[in-house]
Amino acid sequence: MAKTKKELGLDSMGVQKSMRLTDYLGDGLGQLPLNIMSCLVGQLTYFYTEKVGLAAGMVATMLLIAKVFDAF
């Protein structure tokens, strides 16, 4: 027997729901690594510009070269 999914229904404002709780959790778990990497790049940029004293353009070029090198 095939198990059919239950109808989602309407939310408290009368709008049709489009996602289940598991969909929200799965989406959140997918966004977590993206946010961690964005935070790390921001901290590296701050460190290299404020503490080491490199220009922002140089830091951006260095990170771009590292990303391109990592892609290959």
Phi, psi and omega in degrees: 000134178276132179272122179267145179282145180289147177301140182286320178085199183249153175274189185292341180260004177087013180266139180297128177286147181237350182225148174266172179299320179295329176294317178296318179294319178296319178294319178296321178292332176284330180279338183301309179297325178297317180292323178296315180294321177297320178295318180295319178295321177296319179292321177296318178298316178299315182299312183290327181277317186271319185269317181276327177096017178282154176288151182298323178296322178294319179296317180297319179295319179297316179292324178295314179298320179295320179293319179294316178299321180292330180293330180264000000 
